[in-house]
Amino acid sequence: MKNKKIIVIAGPTATGKSDLSIALAKHYKLPVVNADSLLFYQELQIGVAKPSLPERKEVPHYLIDVASISEPLNAKMYRDLAEPLMEELWKNHSAVIVCGGSGFYIRALLYGMYDSLTSSKEVIHKSQELYQQEGIDPFIAILQNADPLTLQKLHFNDHYRLRRAVEHWWMTQTPLSQVHLSKSQENKNFPYWKEQGWEILYLYTDIEKHTHHSIIEQRTMNMLKNGLIEEVQELLKKFSGLEKPLQSIGYKEVQEYLQNSIQSLEELQEKIVISTRQLAKSQRTWFAKVEKVKLQYPHFFLDAQNYIDQFLSYSKM
């Protein structure tokens, strides 16, 4: 029976994951399955650093532009799409590259989903009403008392999951973190990927903070220069701006700029940079708990090659 191998390339935002995955896909002739939640959406382009069309033509990419921001894709939906897709790709490839910074989605794929109640209509209405009237602050306040462990794991910009955690509390009077802990203990000794007979090489990219901050600043400047504000203006002609993907970093701050909550382009750039740094920090905290191989910057490709050659049992000439 053919081994089913997955090469995961994960890490904080703006650490070169996409470039590395493309270089490795070319070298090993492998397909890339996206695991960055914002790349799912066909309407989002500039603010999500999506691989270019020429890059996607040269290297097969999957699960990019597969949804609309009007119908956000959650982790379960992602897993339901990714698993049968990988089964098809393994028929013609020695391995599949799964690349992205959305650790929650990668975990859902490799370890399975937590059981989570669907919020009732009444609870959803209560949540939407509170959110529209007061924003995310009351949800954070509720979690500080009811479920501080979940709050600690979530980025303050992740309004969707913050609200879901509160909705779970309203429905069950049980912290969502308690459900997660129980599931994690179940999966610790025999995770889903082992159950399926998959083999995993989990590669991790990260960059020293000073250098990383400079990269984030440059990337933010490029996004604004390349038309991020105009992209958001066009999106707001079709959408409310409250959709989960449009509350992500870059899109949220540009909306504040267009509403004059942010006064200048300089302040806009600074706000996006700060939010991106905070996201990177929370991603580092997430990935710190994952068993992985940390690649050495700036030699990501050569370092990854050594591990992948061994993983795929390539003989070196």
Secondary structure as the mmCIF struct_conf table of DSSP 4:
data_model
#
loop_
_struct_conf.conf_type_id
_struct_conf.id
_struct_conf.beg_label_comp_id
_struct_conf.beg_label_asym_id
_struct_conf.beg_label_seq_id
_struct_conf.end_label_comp_id
_struct_conf.end_label_asym_id
_struct_conf.end_label_seq_id
STRN STRN1 LYS A 4 ALA A 10
BEND BEND1 PRO A 12 PRO A 12
TURN_TY1_P TURN_TY1_P1 THR A 13 ALA A 14
BEND BEND2 THR A 15 GLY A 16
HELX_RH_AL_P HELX_RH_AL_P1 LYS A 17 TYR A 28
TURN_TY1_P TURN_TY1_P2 LYS A 29 LYS A 29
STRN STRN2 VAL A 32 ASN A 34
HELX_RH_3T_P HELX_RH_3T_P1 SER A 37 PHE A 40
STRN STRN3 TYR A 41 TYR A 41
TURN_TY1_P TURN_TY1_P3 GLN A 42 GLU A 43
HELX_RH_3T_P HELX_RH_3T_P2 ILE A 46 VAL A 48
TURN_TY1_P TURN_TY1_P4 ALA A 49 ALA A 49
HELX_LH_PP_P HELX_LH_PP_P1 LYS A 50 SER A 52
HELX_RH_AL_P HELX_RH_AL_P2 LEU A 53 GLU A 58
BEND BEND3 VAL A 59 VAL A 59
STRN STRN4 HIS A 61 TYR A 62
BEND BEND4 LEU A 63 ASP A 65
STRN STRN5 ALA A 67 ALA A 67
TURN_TY1_P TURN_TY1_P5 ILE A 69 SER A 70
BEND BEND5 GLU A 71 GLU A 71
HELX_RH_AL_P HELX_RH_AL_P3 ALA A 75 TRP A 90
TURN_TY1_P TURN_TY1_P6 LYS A 91 ASN A 92
BEND BEND6 SER A 94 SER A 94
STRN STRN6 VAL A 96 GLY A 100
BEND BEND7 GLY A 101 GLY A 101
HELX_RH_AL_P HELX_RH_AL_P4 GLY A 103 TYR A 111
HELX_LH_PP_P HELX_LH_PP_P2 MET A 113 ASP A 115
HELX_LH_PP_P HELX_LH_PP_P3 LEU A 117 SER A 120
HELX_RH_AL_P HELX_RH_AL_P5 LYS A 121 GLU A 134
TURN_TY1_P TURN_TY1_P7 GLY A 135 ILE A 136
HELX_RH_AL_P HELX_RH_AL_P6 ASP A 137 ALA A 146
HELX_RH_AL_P HELX_RH_AL_P7 PRO A 148 LYS A 153
BEND BEND8 LEU A 154 LEU A 154
TURN_TY1_P TURN_TY1_P8 PHE A 156 ASN A 157
HELX_RH_AL_P HELX_RH_AL_P8 HIS A 159 THR A 172
BEND BEND9 GLN A 173 THR A 174
HELX_RH_AL_P HELX_RH_AL_P9 LEU A 176 ASN A 189
BEND BEND10 PHE A 190 PHE A 190
HELX_RH_AL_P HELX_RH_AL_P10 TYR A 192 GLU A 195
TURN_TY1_P TURN_TY1_P9 GLN A 196 GLY A 197
STRN STRN7 TRP A 198 TYR A 204
HELX_RH_AL_P HELX_RH_AL_P11 LYS A 209 LYS A 225
TURN_TY1_P TURN_TY1_P10 ASN A 226 GLY A 227
HELX_RH_AL_P HELX_RH_AL_P12 LEU A 228 LEU A 235
TURN_TY1_P TURN_TY1_P11 LEU A 236 LYS A 238
BEND BEND11 PHE A 239 PHE A 239
BEND BEND12 GLY A 241 GLY A 241
BEND BEND13 GLU A 243 GLU A 243
HELX_RH_3T_P HELX_RH_3T_P3 LYS A 244 GLN A 247
BEND BEND14 SER A 248 SER A 248
TURN_TY1_P TURN_TY1_P12 ILE A 249 GLY A 250
HELX_RH_AL_P HELX_RH_AL_P13 TYR A 251 LEU A 258
TURN_TY1_P TURN_TY1_P13 GLN A 259 ASN A 260
BEND BEND15 SER A 261 ILE A 262
BEND BEND16 SER A 264 SER A 264
HELX_RH_AL_P HELX_RH_AL_P14 LEU A 265 PHE A 287
TURN_TY1_P TURN_TY1_P14 ALA A 288 LYS A 289
BEND BEND17 VAL A 290 VAL A 290
STRN STRN8 VAL A 293 LYS A 294
HELX_LH_PP_P HELX_LH_PP_P4 LEU A 295 GLN A 296
TURN_TY1_P TURN_TY1_P15 TYR A 297 PRO A 298
HELX_RH_AL_P HELX_RH_AL_P15 PHE A 300 PHE A 311
TURN_TY1_P TURN_TY1_P16 LEU A 312 SER A 313
HELX_LH_PP_P HELX_LH_PP_P5 TYR A 314 LYS A 316
#
